[in-house]
Amino acid sequence: MAQPTQGHDAHGHEAHGSLKQYVIGFLLSIVLTIIPIVLVMNHVFEKTATIVIIMVLAVMQFLIQLVFFMHLREGEKPRYNVMALILGVFIVFVIVAGSMWIMGFNSMVQ
């Protein structure tokens, strides 16, 4: 008779979040998505302040995704997860900063 599997890890060492953690993460993500929409639709702040607030909320949402859904703080070797995360953030930063630099240069040329 076949043995039932235990999820992703055959040894059962991998911890997953509880339903409560997933619901909390989901609700926080929804709130952090709705706030910028309300700020932009109602023109609550000046353009620069709105952009800064949206960026801060985006970073907060990124951290919530890491903690509640990607379980960054859990695991056998979280140090490797953090190092991979730092490399990924660096690559994204280079791509975004490079794209903004190129777009800014192109707007000055025209």
C-alpha positions as CSV (number, residue, x, y, z in Angstrom):
1,M,0.0,0.0,0.0
2,A,1.3,3.5,-0.9
3,Q,2.4,5.8,1.8
4,P,0.8,9.3,1.9
5,T,3.1,12.2,1.1
6,Q,3.7,14.9,3.6
7,G,3.6,18.0,1.3
8,H,6.7,19.4,-0.3
9,D,9.3,17.9,2.0
10,A,9.6,14.1,2.4
11,H,11.0,14.4,5.9
12,G,8.3,16.8,7.2
13,H,10.8,19.4,8.3
14,E,9.4,22.3,6.3
15,A,7.1,24.5,8.3
16,H,4.2,26.3,6.6
17,G,2.1,29.1,7.9
18,S,-1.3,28.6,9.6
19,L,-4.5,29.7,8.1
20,K,-4.5,32.6,10.6
21,Q,-1.1,33.9,9.3
22,Y,-2.3,33.6,5.7
23,V,-5.5,35.5,6.4
24,I,-3.6,38.3,8.3
25,G,-1.1,38.6,5.4
26,F,-3.9,38.7,2.9
27,L,-5.8,41.4,4.7
28,L,-2.7,43.5,5.3
29,S,-1.9,43.2,1.6
30,I,-5.5,44.3,0.6
31,V,-5.3,47.3,3.0
32,L,-1.9,48.3,1.6
33,T,-3.3,48.1,-1.9
34,I,-6.4,50.1,-1.2
35,I,-4.7,53.0,0.6
36,P,-2.7,54.2,-2.5
37,I,-5.8,53.8,-4.6
38,V,-7.8,56.1,-2.3
39,L,-4.9,58.6,-2.0
40,V,-4.7,58.9,-5.8
41,M,-8.4,58.9,-6.6
42,N,-9.1,61.6,-4.0
43,H,-6.0,63.7,-4.6
44,V,-5.3,63.8,-0.9
45,F,-1.7,64.9,-1.1
46,E,0.6,66.7,-3.6
47,K,2.1,64.6,-6.4
48,T,5.5,64.2,-4.7
49,A,4.1,63.3,-1.3
50,T,1.7,60.8,-3.0
51,I,4.6,59.1,-4.8
52,V,6.6,58.8,-1.6
53,I,3.7,57.4,0.3
54,I,3.0,54.8,-2.4
55,M,6.7,53.8,-2.4
56,V,6.7,53.4,1.4
57,L,3.5,51.3,1.2
58,A,5.0,49.2,-1.6
59,V,8.0,48.4,0.6
60,M,5.7,47.5,3.5
61,Q,3.7,45.2,1.2
62,F,6.9,43.6,0.0
63,L,7.9,42.9,3.6
64,I,4.5,41.5,4.4
65,Q,4.7,39.2,1.4
66,L,8.1,37.9,2.5
67,V,7.1,37.3,6.1
68,F,3.6,35.9,5.7
69,F,3.7,34.1,2.4
70,M,7.3,33.3,1.6
71,H,8.1,32.4,5.2
72,L,11.5,34.3,5.1
73,R,12.0,34.1,8.9
74,E,11.3,30.3,8.9
75,G,13.4,27.4,7.7
76,E,16.5,25.5,8.4
77,K,19.0,27.9,6.8
78,P,17.4,31.3,6.7
79,R,20.8,32.9,6.0
80,Y,20.8,31.5,2.5
81,N,17.3,32.8,1.9
82,V,18.3,36.3,3.0
83,M,21.4,36.3,0.8
84,A,19.3,35.2,-2.2
85,L,16.8,37.9,-1.4
86,I,19.5,40.6,-1.2
87,L,20.8,39.5,-4.6
88,G,17.3,39.6,-6.1
89,V,16.7,43.1,-4.6
90,F,20.0,44.3,-6.0
91,I,19.2,43.0,-9.5
92,V,15.7,44.6,-9.4
93,F,17.2,47.9,-8.2
94,V,19.7,47.9,-11.0
95,I,17.0,47.1,-13.6
96,V,14.6,49.8,-12.3
97,A,17.3,52.5,-11.7
98,G,18.8,51.8,-15.1
99,S,15.4,52.0,-16.8
100,M,14.6,55.2,-15.1
101,W,18.0,56.7,-16.0
102,I,17.5,55.7,-19.7
103,M,14.0,57.1,-19.8
104,G,15.1,60.3,-18.2
105,F,18.0,60.6,-20.7
106,N,15.6,60.0,-23.6
107,S,13.2,62.7,-22.4
108,M,16.0,65.3,-22.2
109,V,17.1,64.5,-25.8
110,Q,13.7,65.0,-27.4
